[in-house]
């Protein structure tokens, strides 16, 4: 009797080819579509599953998704933070409920179409995530907040493939490929227009660090740390958003040099191995955005209240509070956390 796997199945090219690969390896595949939005069309994933002669199970998680992801997204922008809905969705919705369902149904494995590896070839004696082969597409970063126990059941069939290869395999199997899906699944257009439905724009001041007022902004949620374009400010040199201050509704502007950082503060840490092993790990790196280049770490220090100071070997541009900081040893993911606001070291006595 073949082993069974519960596959997160969106009906897109990645989950389709994941199902194909798993079946070819001898698994009995049970595709599960998580309905996350009220008006979503379930016929597309049903049709994709049908191409493989698989029956699709639909699980309604609209309420959970609204509470854990959409409200989180809105509240973070309301507080002058930059959220990472994909990383939070993986932790709180997709992998969390796949894992829970697999336990309830006594199915030993779960799988997704993430471009990454699960590996036990590491010094820590547990299954961990490793970067996928396609550097442009690999998605280990988005798994940094997921509980490590999930990896014990997780299969990632696409880790060794490039996106172009996956698309070609899908087409050859009769799949109708219509291009990549949008970045934020619950926002069909401009995210600022979406936020305006929930956050009343509250104009405030553009200021320099010394308090000089340069003009009026149109509401904190319209800006993010590191932003240069769309400020509407005329000045003698290029200006960037250095900080968002909800306490006085100010957007702090400054030079390129003022958004560069050689240390960041992280909290809400989720370690896949004990922290004492993290600080000893070779070739330690952090990544502060999905598309950003990893940067070498000089040291990571933990304070008593669970905040970590990460000292970097080189400056990075505009790490945004609210975003995810993923921590690696080479290509091996060791965990991650949330970047918190500059200045936290001052009240820690750091």
C-alpha positions as CSV (number, residue, x, y, z in Angstrom):
1,X,0.0,0.0,0.0
2,X,1.4,3.4,-1.0
3,X,1.9,6.2,1.6
4,X,-0.5,9.1,1.6
5,X,0.1,12.8,1.3
6,X,-2.2,15.8,1.8
7,X,-1.3,18.4,-0.8
8,X,-2.1,22.1,-0.5
9,X,-3.7,22.5,-4.0
10,X,-4.4,26.0,-5.4
11,X,-5.0,24.8,-8.9
12,X,-2.0,26.8,-10.1
13,X,1.0,25.4,-12.0
14,X,3.1,24.7,-8.9
15,X,0.6,22.7,-7.0
16,X,-0.4,20.8,-10.2
17,X,3.1,19.7,-10.9
18,X,3.7,18.9,-7.3
19,X,0.7,16.5,-7.5
20,X,2.1,15.0,-10.6
21,X,5.6,14.4,-9.1
22,X,4.2,13.0,-5.9
23,X,2.0,10.5,-7.7
24,X,4.9,9.5,-9.9
25,X,6.9,8.7,-6.8
26,X,4.1,6.4,-5.6
27,X,2.2,8.5,-3.1
28,X,-1.5,8.5,-2.8
29,X,-2.3,12.2,-3.3
30,X,-5.2,13.9,-1.6
31,X,-5.4,17.5,-3.0
32,X,-6.9,20.1,-0.6
33,X,-8.0,23.5,-1.7
34,X,-8.3,26.1,1.1
35,X,-11.1,28.5,0.3
36,X,-9.7,31.8,1.6
37,X,-12.0,34.4,0.0
38,X,-15.8,34.4,-0.3
39,X,-16.0,35.0,-4.1
40,X,-13.2,32.6,-5.1
41,X,-13.8,30.2,-8.0
42,X,-13.3,26.6,-7.0
43,X,-13.9,25.3,-10.5
44,X,-10.3,26.0,-11.6
45,X,-8.6,23.8,-8.9
46,X,-11.3,21.1,-9.4
47,X,-10.5,21.1,-13.2
48,X,-6.7,21.0,-12.5
49,X,-7.2,18.1,-10.1
50,X,-9.4,16.4,-12.6
51,X,-6.7,16.4,-15.2
52,X,-4.8,14.1,-12.8
53,X,-7.9,12.0,-12.0
54,X,-7.8,13.3,-8.4
55,X,-10.8,14.3,-6.3
56,X,-10.4,17.8,-4.7
57,X,-11.4,18.5,-1.2
58,X,-12.5,22.1,-0.5
59,X,-12.0,23.4,3.1
60,X,-13.5,26.8,3.9
61,X,-11.0,28.9,5.9
62,X,-12.5,32.3,4.9
63,X,-13.1,33.4,8.5
64,X,-9.6,32.2,9.7
65,X,-7.9,33.9,6.7
66,X,-9.8,37.2,7.4
67,X,-8.8,37.1,11.1
68,X,-5.2,36.0,10.8
69,X,-4.0,37.5,7.5
70,X,-6.3,40.3,6.2
71,X,-6.8,42.0,9.6
72,X,-3.1,41.6,10.4
73,X,-2.3,43.2,7.1
74,X,-4.6,46.2,7.7
75,X,-3.5,46.6,11.4
76,X,0.2,46.7,10.5
77,X,-0.2,49.4,8.0
78,X,-2.4,51.3,10.5
79,X,0.5,51.2,12.9
80,X,3.1,52.3,10.4
81,X,4.5,48.8,9.9
82,X,5.2,46.9,6.7
83,X,3.5,43.5,6.9
84,X,4.5,40.2,5.2
85,X,1.1,38.5,4.5
86,X,2.6,35.5,2.6
87,X,4.9,34.5,5.5
88,X,2.1,34.9,8.1
89,X,-0.4,33.0,5.8
90,X,2.1,30.0,5.6
91,X,2.4,29.9,9.4
92,X,-1.2,30.7,10.4
93,X,-3.2,29.2,7.5
94,X,-1.7,27.0,4.8
95,X,0.8,24.8,6.6
96,X,-0.9,25.1,10.0
97,X,-4.2,23.6,8.7
98,X,-2.5,21.1,6.4
99,X,-0.6,19.8,9.4
100,X,-3.7,19.8,11.6
101,X,-5.8,18.0,8.9
102,X,-3.1,15.4,8.4
103,X,-3.2,14.6,12.1
104,X,-7.0,14.4,12.1
105,X,-7.0,12.1,9.1
106,X,-4.0,10.1,10.1
107,X,-2.2,11.0,6.8
108,X,1.6,10.8,7.4
109,X,2.7,13.5,5.0
110,X,1.7,17.0,3.8
111,X,3.1,18.8,0.7
112,X,3.1,22.2,-0.9
113,X,4.4,23.7,-4.2
114,X,7.1,25.9,-2.5
115,X,10.4,26.1,-4.3
116,X,12.6,24.9,-1.4
117,X,13.9,21.6,0.1
118,X,13.2,19.7,3.3
119,X,16.5,18.2,4.4
120,X,17.8,16.1,7.4
121,X,21.3,16.4,6.1
122,X,22.4,18.9,8.7
123,X,24.3,19.0,12.0
124,X,21.1,19.5,14.1
125,X,19.5,16.0,13.8
126,X,16.1,17.4,12.7
127,X,14.4,18.2,9.4
128,X,15.0,21.7,8.2
129,X,14.3,23.9,5.2
130,X,17.0,24.6,2.6
131,X,17.0,27.1,-0.3
132,X,15.6,25.8,-3.5
133,X,17.7,25.4,-6.7
134,X,16.0,28.2,-8.6
135,X,17.6,31.3,-6.9
136,X,15.2,33.7,-8.7
137,X,12.1,31.8,-7.5
138,X,13.2,29.9,-4.3
139,X,10.8,30.5,-1.4
140,X,12.5,29.3,1.8
141,X,12.2,32.9,3.1
142,X,8.4,32.5,3.4
143,X,8.8,29.4,5.6
144,X,10.9,31.0,8.3
145,X,8.0,31.7,10.6
146,X,6.5,28.2,10.3
147,X,6.8,25.9,13.4
148,X,9.6,23.4,12.9
149,X,7.5,20.4,13.8
150,X,5.6,20.9,10.5
151,X,8.8,20.0,8.6
152,X,8.7,16.5,9.9
153,X,5.7,15.8,7.7
154,X,6.4,18.2,4.9
155,X,7.3,17.2,1.3
156,X,8.4,19.9,-1.2
157,X,8.6,18.3,-4.6
158,X,9.7,21.4,-6.6
159,X,12.9,22.3,-4.6
160,X,15.2,21.0,-7.4
161,X,13.4,22.6,-10.3
162,X,13.4,25.9,-12.1
163,X,10.0,27.6,-12.7
164,X,10.5,27.3,-16.5
165,X,10.9,23.6,-16.2
166,X,7.7,23.3,-14.0
167,X,5.7,25.3,-16.5
168,X,6.8,23.1,-19.4
169,X,6.1,19.9,-17.5
170,X,2.6,21.2,-16.7
171,X,1.9,22.1,-20.3
172,X,3.0,18.7,-21.5
173,X,0.5,17.2,-19.0
174,X,-2.4,19.2,-20.5
175,X,-2.4,22.0,-18.0
176,X,-3.5,25.4,-19.3
177,X,-0.9,27.9,-18.0
178,X,-2.0,31.5,-17.7
179,X,1.0,33.1,-16.1
180,X,1.9,34.0,-12.5
181,X,-0.7,34.8,-10.0
182,X,-0.8,38.2,-8.2
183,X,1.5,38.9,-5.3
184,X,-1.2,39.5,-2.7
185,X,-4.1,37.1,-3.3
186,X,-6.8,39.1,-1.5
187,X,-6.0,42.4,-3.3
188,X,-6.8,42.5,-7.0
189,X,-5.3,46.0,-7.6
190,X,-3.5,48.7,-5.7
191,X,-3.0,47.8,-2.1
192,X,-3.3,51.5,-1.1
193,X,-6.8,51.6,-2.6
194,X,-7.6,48.4,-0.7
195,X,-6.4,50.0,2.6
196,X,-8.5,53.1,2.1
197,X,-11.6,51.0,2.6
198,X,-10.4,50.3,6.2
199,X,-8.1,53.1,7.2
200,X,-9.1,56.7,7.1
201,X,-6.3,58.7,5.5
202,X,-4.9,61.1,8.1
203,X,-2.6,63.7,6.7
204,X,0.5,64.6,8.7
205,X,3.9,66.1,8.3
206,X,7.0,65.2,6.3
207,X,9.9,66.0,8.5
208,X,13.7,65.6,8.6
209,X,15.4,64.0,11.6
210,X,16.1,67.4,13.1
211,X,12.4,68.3,13.0
212,X,12.4,70.5,9.9
213,X,9.0,70.3,8.3
214,X,9.1,69.8,4.5
215,X,5.4,69.4,3.7
216,X,2.3,67.3,4.3
217,X,1.9,63.6,3.7
218,X,-1.4,61.8,2.8
219,X,-1.5,59.2,5.5
220,X,1.1,56.8,7.0
221,X,-0.2,53.7,5.3
222,X,0.7,55.2,1.9
223,X,4.5,55.0,2.6
224,X,7.0,52.4,3.5
225,X,10.6,52.6,4.9
226,X,13.1,53.0,2.1
227,X,10.5,54.5,-0.4
228,X,11.9,57.2,-2.7
229,X,9.3,57.8,-5.4
230,X,5.9,59.3,-5.0
231,X,6.7,61.5,-2.0
232,X,5.8,64.8,-3.8
233,X,8.6,66.7,-2.1
234,X,10.9,69.0,-3.9
235,X,14.4,69.1,-2.2
236,X,18.0,69.7,-3.2
237,X,18.8,65.9,-3.1
238,X,16.9,62.6,-3.3
239,X,14.9,61.9,-0.2
240,X,13.9,58.5,1.3
241,X,11.5,57.4,3.9
242,X,13.6,56.8,7.0
243,X,10.9,56.1,9.6
244,X,7.2,56.1,10.0
245,X,6.1,57.6,13.4
246,X,2.5,56.7,14.3
247,X,2.9,58.4,17.7
248,X,2.9,61.9,16.1
249,X,1.7,60.8,12.6
250,X,5.0,61.9,11.0
251,X,6.9,60.5,8.0
252,X,10.6,61.1,8.6
253,X,12.7,61.7,5.4
254,X,16.4,61.6,4.9
255,X,19.3,60.8,2.6
256,X,20.2,57.4,1.2
257,X,22.9,57.2,3.9
258,X,20.2,57.6,6.6
259,X,18.3,54.5,5.4
260,X,21.4,52.3,5.5
261,X,21.7,50.0,8.5
262,X,24.5,47.8,9.9
263,X,22.4,46.4,12.7
264,X,18.7,45.5,13.0
265,X,16.5,44.5,15.9
266,X,14.3,41.5,15.7
267,X,11.5,40.1,17.9
268,X,8.8,37.4,17.8
269,X,11.6,35.0,16.9
270,X,10.8,31.5,15.6
271,X,13.9,29.3,15.8
272,X,14.0,25.9,14.0
273,X,17.0,25.0,16.1
274,X,18.0,26.1,19.6
275,X,19.3,29.7,19.7
276,X,22.6,28.6,21.2
277,X,23.1,26.6,18.1
278,X,22.2,29.5,15.8
279,X,24.9,31.8,17.2
280,X,27.5,29.0,16.7
281,X,26.4,28.3,13.1
282,X,28.9,28.8,10.3
283,X,28.3,31.2,7.4
284,X,25.5,33.0,9.2
285,X,23.4,35.2,7.0
286,X,20.1,37.2,7.2
287,X,17.6,38.1,4.5
288,X,15.2,41.0,5.2
289,X,13.0,40.9,2.1
290,X,12.0,38.1,-0.3
291,X,14.0,39.5,-3.2
292,X,16.9,40.9,-1.2
293,X,20.4,39.5,-1.2
294,X,21.4,37.7,2.0
295,X,24.0,39.6,4.0
296,X,26.6,38.1,6.3
297,X,26.1,38.4,10.1
298,X,28.8,39.4,12.6
299,X,26.8,38.5,15.7
300,X,23.3,37.9,17.1
301,X,22.6,38.9,20.7
302,X,19.5,38.1,22.7
303,X,18.1,40.4,25.3
304,X,16.0,39.2,28.3
305,X,12.7,40.4,26.8
306,X,13.1,38.3,23.6
307,X,14.5,41.0,21.4
308,X,17.6,40.2,19.3
309,X,20.2,42.6,18.0
310,X,21.7,41.4,14.7
311,X,25.0,43.0,13.8
312,X,25.8,42.8,10.1
313,X,29.1,42.5,8.2
314,X,27.8,45.1,5.6
315,X,25.2,47.8,5.4
316,X,21.8,47.0,4.1
317,X,19.2,49.4,2.7
318,X,16.0,50.2,4.6
319,X,15.1,47.1,6.6
320,X,11.4,47.8,7.3
321,X,9.8,47.3,10.7
322,X,7.1,44.6,10.4
323,X,9.0,42.7,7.7
324,X,10.5,39.2,8.2
325,X,14.1,38.7,8.9
326,X,15.1,35.1,7.9
327,X,18.2,33.6,9.4
328,X,20.4,31.1,7.5
329,X,23.5,29.1,7.9
330,X,24.6,29.2,4.3
331,X,21.6,27.8,2.4
332,X,20.1,26.2,5.5
333,X,17.1,28.1,7.1
334,X,17.5,28.3,10.9
335,X,14.4,30.4,11.6
336,X,13.3,34.0,11.6
337,X,11.5,36.8,13.2
338,X,10.0,40.3,12.7
339,X,12.1,43.4,12.3
340,X,11.1,45.9,15.0
341,X,11.6,49.7,15.1
342,X,14.9,51.4,15.3
343,X,15.8,52.7,18.8
344,X,14.6,49.6,20.7
345,X,18.2,49.2,21.7
346,X,18.2,52.5,23.6
347,X,15.5,51.4,26.1
348,X,17.1,48.0,26.4
349,X,20.3,49.7,27.6
350,X,22.1,48.2,24.6
